[in-house]
Amino acid sequence: MEHVHLAGEEEDDLYSGYNDYNPTFDSEELDNDAGFQQAVRTSHGRRPPMTAKFPGTAIGGRPLGTAFGSRIPLASSMGRPMTGAVQDGAARPMTAVRAAGYTSTMSRGSTFDPLGQSKGPAPPLEAKNEDTPEEKNKLLEKNVNDLIEESCLAHGRGDLQLSLEKAKEAGRKERALARQREQSGNADHINLDLTYSVLFNLATQYGNNEMYPEALNTYQVIVKNKMFSNAGRLKVNMANIYFKQKNYPKAIKFYRMALDQISNAHKEMRIKIMQNIGIGFIRMGQYTDAITSFEHIMSESPNIKTGFNLILCYYAIGDRERMKKSFQKLICVPLGIDEEDKYIPTNDDTKANLVIEAIKNDKLHQMERERKALAEKFIMTSAKLIAPAIETSFAAGFDWCVEMVKSSQYVELANDLEINKAITYLRQRDFNQVSAVETLRTFEKKDSRVKSAAATNLSFLFFLEKDYDQADRYADLAMTADRYNPAALINKGNTVFVRHDYAKAAEFYKEALRNDSSCTEALYNLGLTYKRLVRLEESLDCFLKLHAILRNSAQVMHQLASLYEMLEDPHQAIEWLMQLISVTPTDPHVLAKLGELYDSEGDKSQAFQYYYESFRYFPSNIEVIEWLGAYYIDTQFCEKAIQYFERATLIQPTQVKWQLMVASCYRRSGNYQRALETYKDIHRKFPDNVECLRFLVRLCTDMGLKEVQDYATKLKKVEKMKEIREQRVKSAREGSARGRRENSASSDSGQSSHGASAKGERLSARLRALPGANEPYEASSQRDIDASYVDPLGPQIERPKTAAKKRMEDDEFADEELGEDLLPE
């Protein structure tokens, strides 16, 4: 009972002290609590808490106070010593666990900031010291790598000079880096990979700039350095340089050295090197050694190029049986590509169709098409090459090749080979070869693609033979088989063009251009068609477009010059002709046309230069000869004009005017004796020429020769005969017109008598006006000559027409302008 404690015995209020609070949680007095501040500044606060508890109950053993009493430090209810309380004269340690975000300066109303962001930005990092040797080496190494990259990028852009300069600069800086490492005692840390990259890039850029000796020296530096692993492979690059220099023995030597240093694990690389060795032997003419290399490749890893080269070697040595075996090996080489059926969409699976549509024209499919096209090209070329050699005749050899192809994976090529067989006959100008036409006609019942190609070639063949009906028939057949075949449309337009239906021909050419915008034949023929339709601006537009495609086409430039001349723009015409003679500097017709244009512009010196150049290349152009002769007469150099008119006499011996001009040149130059001999020679060849007799009468009279009376008598007789002929011609004309007019009989007879009397009076006047024997030659006037004749060399001379002959494609529709390429599309 001694432990029984009754209420009211010792305490007045059982519930007193419940409004008090522990001053430990009073944060306002923490700044003034010396024990707490000491604990914060020392390591006491980080010590683990004491585990002993103070005895006593919650209401016993501790002083209590009311809310109105003074605040007295209280012990913890768990027996933990109070924060900041002093026990045994020493400050009590703080708890070892610090609350997140708790600070010693925390006061009421402060924000929660566990990361300390309110203190402002962090201080800046300490700057790296770049003056140390290691940092300098790293910076220099980075610069070298950047220069190598810039060199490679410049080469990719095609700027070879800049790429070489960057490579050289990278080499200089790399050597400076190596010296810097040696000076700092870090020679063991030299970056061999960087040195290899710099030297290799430098050698490559030397080779790209065709500085082969420098490239070889740089490669030698790499190869001889034993510290570089696998450097022996670079002997392939050195061999390639020797190959470019056409030093084939040394190239083969280095290829073999590289082959010895490459293990059998790199099979593909070894095959490529052996292929290069074989090509080198071909260039040296050692076909047997080349065959050894190619046979090894075809047994280990066959490919299309090697098979084709092997056929070439056997063809060179004339081994007929080996050619056949090699052709069989060639058509059996696997291409490693998917079938075209893979890219044909199905109607059932929508997702699969989307995938097929996405991969139908991707890079892989393009590569497969290119590989297949290359294989077909090699097979076609091989067949055309060996066909005449493997059998007794070309046709038998081609038939053997066709049979072999039909039994291989290239079945589609069989039809193309048949067409090429016929085309080969055409290329040999054997147009009458029945087998060629029959071969092409056999394709009329085959599939549309082959039928269209065969019909196109047949149309072209008949067009060349000017059998336009057959050409038109086969052009229609080709269009029916394949309406989108531009070659068929062009041939159809050609057959319409030769029938002068230019508007319809233009429609076919335009349709061909819509199907194939790069078809130059259609564009050229369309320009010619517009020219015939006098739609000059449209024709000019066609030829300007064509010139943008065919920059050096002489025919296109000539057409442009002709069009500008028709548009009355001689300056532009001259510009295009100047471009044309830069392509064909020896074309006499172009030079003559330039002379004509300069003559029309009044520039006689330039005109003479180009006319003279035209005469030099083609001394048989009568118009050029006539212009040059007249030019020398105008400039009072009659002696020089004689040689041109004498050449004209040789070209046209039946034309009397050239011989009269020669005689007149002698007369004008004062060589009367030579002029008289020339006139006498003309009179012997042309005894009825009135002009020659007149000049003979003059010369004989001036020179006092006795033949004057004979020539005068002959002149009277010839003039009388001439008048009689003119009278007969005139009477015949009047008689034919008499039936068309009333009362024409009397009027016609009156006019005839009047004309005869007038002619007789003029003849008497001319005979009376002939100069006497004592009169000088210069006293004779041109009025003494019949007005119907104009002295070809006198002051009244009419300038000769200087229009140069237009080229065949300007005047006529040339076959090469219309013809489509014989090769099947």
C-alpha positions, 0 to 999 in steps of 0.5 A: 500500500505504500506505493498507492498514491491517492489523488489529492494527497500531494498534488492540487491539480492532476491535469496541470502542465499539459499546456506546457511545451518542450522548449527543445522545439523552440527554434527562436531561442536556438541562436541564444542557446550556447550549448547548441551553438557549440555543438554545431561548431564542433563535432559533438553534433555528429556523434551517435546519440546516447542510449541511456534513459532517465528514470521516472514517469511522464509525470514524475521526476520532472518539474511541471509548470503551467502555461503562465509559468516560466519556460523551464527546459524539460527532459525528453519523454523518451529519456533522451537528453535535451538539446542544448541541456548541460549535464555534468557541466558539459554541453550535450551532443546533438543528434547524429541524424540531421533533418533534410533542409534543417539549418542552424539559422532556420527561423519561423516563416522561412522557405523549405530549400533542401538543395540550397538554391537560394544561395545563388549560382555556383562558383565558376569551375577552375580554368584548365591550364593550357600551358602544360605540354600535355594540353598543347600536344592534345590541341595540336593532335586535334588540329591534325585530325581536323586537317585530315578531315578537311582534306577528305571533304575537299576531295569529295567536292572535287577540289583536288588542289585544296585537298593536297594543300590540307594534306601537306599542312597536316603532315607538317603539323604531325611532324611538329607534334612528334618533335614536341613530344620528344622534347617533353620526354614523351616519345613513347606516347607518339600516336602511330595511328595518327602518323599512318593516317597523315601519310596515307592521306598525303599519298592518296592526294598526291595520286589524285593530283597525278603527282605519281613520284611523290605518291610512290615516295610517300607509300614507300615511307609507310611500307618500310616502317615496320611499326605499321601493321598491315602496311604491305597492303598499300603495295596494291596502291603503288601497283595501281600508280605504276599501272597508270604510268603504263609500267605494267611489269612493275605493276604486276610485280607489286601486285604479286608482292601485295598478294604474298602479304595478304592471307587466304582469309581475305579471299575477295581482295586476293581475287581483285588483285589477281584480276588486276594482274590478268589485265596487266598481262593483257596490256603487255600482250601476254595472253597466256599468262592472263588466261592463267589468272582469269581461269583461277578466278573463274574456278574460285569465285567466278564473276561477269567481268573476269569471264568476259576478259577470259573470252577476249584472251581466247579470241586474241589467241584464236582458240575456238573451242576455249571460246565456246567453253568460256562463253558457257561459263560466262552465261552460268555466272550467278548474279546474286540478285532476286527475281523480278517477280518479287517486285510484282504486287499481289492483290490479296495482301495490302501490307505486302503491297505497301512494302513492295511499293516501297522497295520497288525503286530503292537503292538495292533494286537499282543496283540489281538492275545495273548488275543485270544490265552489265551482264547482258551487255557483256553477253551480247558483246561476247556473242557478237565478237565470237560468232564469226570466229567459232563457226565457219560463218557468222550466221552459224556462230550467232545461232550457236550463241542463241541456243546457248543463251536460250538454255541459260538464265538469260532466256530473254536475251535470245530475242535481242541476239536475233535482232542484233544478228539482223542489225549486224548485216545492216551495219555491214551495209548489206541492205539486200541481205535477205536473211536480215529482213527475214530475221526481223520479220520472224518477230512479228508474231512474238511479244510486243516488246520484241515485235516493236523493236524488230518493226522499228528496225525494218521501218528504218531499213525500208526508209533508207531504201526509199520504200516509203510505203513499206517503211510506213507499214512497219512504223504503224506495226511498231506503234501498234505493238508499243505506242510508247516507243519513241523510235517508232513514232520518229520513223512514222513522222519521217514517212509523213515528212517525206510526203510533205505533210509537215503538220502531221509529222510535227504531231508524231515528233511531239508525241515521241518527245512526250514519251521520251523527253531526252530523244534528240532525234525527235527534237531535231526533226521537230525543229526542221519541221517547224522550219519548213512550216516557216514557224521560225521562232518555234524552230529556233526554240527547238534547236536552242534546247537541242544545243543545250543537250548537244553542245558540240553538234555541228548540224545544230549550230548550222541550223541556228545560224540559218534560222537567224539569217532567215530572221534577218539577224546577221550578227547572231548568224555570224556568232553561231557560224563562228562557233561552228568553225571552231568545231569544224574549222575546215568546212568550206561551205560554212566559211563561204557562208561567213564570207557571204554574211560579211559581204552583205554587211559591207565588210569586204576584207573579212568577206575576202578572208573567209571566201579565200579560206573556203577556196583553199579547202574546196577549190571547185565552188563556182560561186566562191571562184566568181566572187574572188575573181570579181573582188580582184577586178574591183581592186584593180588586180586583174592579173590575179583574177585570171587564175580563178576564171581559168579554174572556172573554165576547167570546172565548166568548159561548156560555159563561154562566160568564164573564157570571156572573162579570162580574155577580158582580164587580159584586155584590161591588164593591157595584154592585147596580144594574149587577149586576141589569142584568147578570143580567137580560141573562144571563136574556134570553140564557139563560132556563133558567139556574138560577143566574142566576134564583137571583141575580135572586130574591136581588137583587130581594128585597134591593132590594124590587123587584116582579119577585121573584115573576116570577123566583121562579115562573120559578125553580120552573118551571126547577128542576122541568124540570131535575128532570124531565130528571134523572129521565128521564136516571136512569130511562134509565140504570137501564133500560139496567142492568136487563137486566144485573142480576136482580131489578133491576125492583123495586129500580130502581122503589123507588129512582126513587120515593125519588129523586123524593120526595127532590128534591121535599123539597129543592125545597120546602126551598129555596123556603121558605128564600128570603130575605124582602123585608125581609132584608138581602142579606148575610143570605143564605147560600151554604147557601141555594143548591143544593149542585150549584152553586158560586159562581164568585167566592165563598169556596169558589171552586176555583182555575182550572187554569193549565196553559198550552197546550203548543207544537205540537211538544210535543203533536203531532209537528210537520212541521218537527221531522220534515222533512228539508231539501229540498236533495239530500244 
